[in-house]
Amino acid sequence: MTRSLTSVDDEFQRAADSYRAELLAHCYRMLGSVHEAEDLVQETYLNAWRGYPAFEGRASIRTWLYRIATNACLTALEGRERRPLPIGLGTQSSDPEVAPVEQAEVPWLEPIPDALLDPASIVTSRESVRLAFIAALQHLPPRQRAVLVLRDVLKWRAAEVAEMLGTTPAAVNSALQRAHAQISQAAPTRDAVAEPTTAQQRDLLDRFVTAFEAKDIHAIIEVFTQDAVMEMPPFPGWYRGPRDIARLVANWCPASAGDLRLVPIAGNGQPGFATYIRASVLSAGQSGLFVPWKLELLELAVTGVRHSTSFFDTRLFKVFGLPDCL
């Protein structure tokens, strides 16, 4: 007897919905954009729903969904430029005495909120969603990117990946070797950074908030490590060392003491802040109103903030579930 459309829909939802978060993470690793990843997951589920009546369980539904998602990502990446972070452009660190100039036409890498990811994956494979790793993936051609993610992150066998991509296990292993060679210079090693304890992290983040809300230049210097890097797309420049970072803030941050409010966020398995700025600093707005300015994700070491990436795309506030104003 032919199953009713309602029963097929219900069966598909029960079988497929639990994979949505991990498929979003997969598409995000491939594309480097949370907005595009969400669109591709929707496309994946629509195509899977259309094809589900003919799905006969020749593979697990998880494998089937990943096949649809991966090929959708590869199609989307055809002819696309990679999504970089400023430090990935290969330029030297910038002079903090020179005003930063925005390059909005560059398709910059985007962050993804932890709330959209599978909580278990953040704990067990946090390195695979960190900004540094996602940025490193962007250096790879799309098929190499897919092979590395499927083999190294998802731990699929070469034969499984070969079947998905319509190639051979030998070709998959060759692509993986090339990907490792290309990514080795861009991706940090897993033990490269000694992270602070929970108490140390809480203290460091508190000091970070206090320093920036007060625009205390000396305190800003003290909160960063000696080898710290700050980058802030869509501005292509990046800055190395706490003194250059502090000079950048002193010279070009339009806020004065009391003009910023920092709200804790978590994205890419990293702590960070949504920074709101007093509306009157940017325009003739209400002086008591604070509006979205930037999202910032941090990489922490025991001795301070080691890397700061600020995203001046205020559309991301909605993605992170943040209010329109404070």
Salt bridges, closest charged atoms under 4 A:
GLU11 OE1 - ARG3 NH1 2.82
ASP17 OD1 - ARG20 NH2 3.56
GLU22 OE1 - ARG62 NE 2.89
GLU36 OE1 - ARG80 NH1 2.95
GLU36 OE2 - ARG83 NH2 3.07
GLU56 OE1 - ARG58 NH1 2.88
ASP95 OD1 - ARG247 NH2 3.98
GLU97 OE2 - ARG247 NH2 2.83
GLU110 OE1 - HIS35 ND1 3.11
GLU110 OE2 - ARG315 NH2 3.84
GLU127 OE2 - ARG130 NE 3.26
ASP152 OD2 - HIS180 NE2 2.56
GLU160 OE2 - ARG157 NH2 3.63
GLU163 OE2 - ARG67 NH2 3.90
GLU195 OE1 - ARG126 NH2 2.95
GLU195 OE2 - ARG130 NH2 2.46
ASP227 OD2 - ARG306 NE 3.87
GLU231 OE2 - HIS307 NE2 2.75
ASP244 OD1 - ARG247 NH1 2.75
ASP259 OD1 - ARG278 NE 2.80
GLU296 OE1 - LYS294 NZ 3.54
GLU299 OE2 - ARG306 NH1 2.70
ASP313 OD2 - ARG315 NH2 2.78
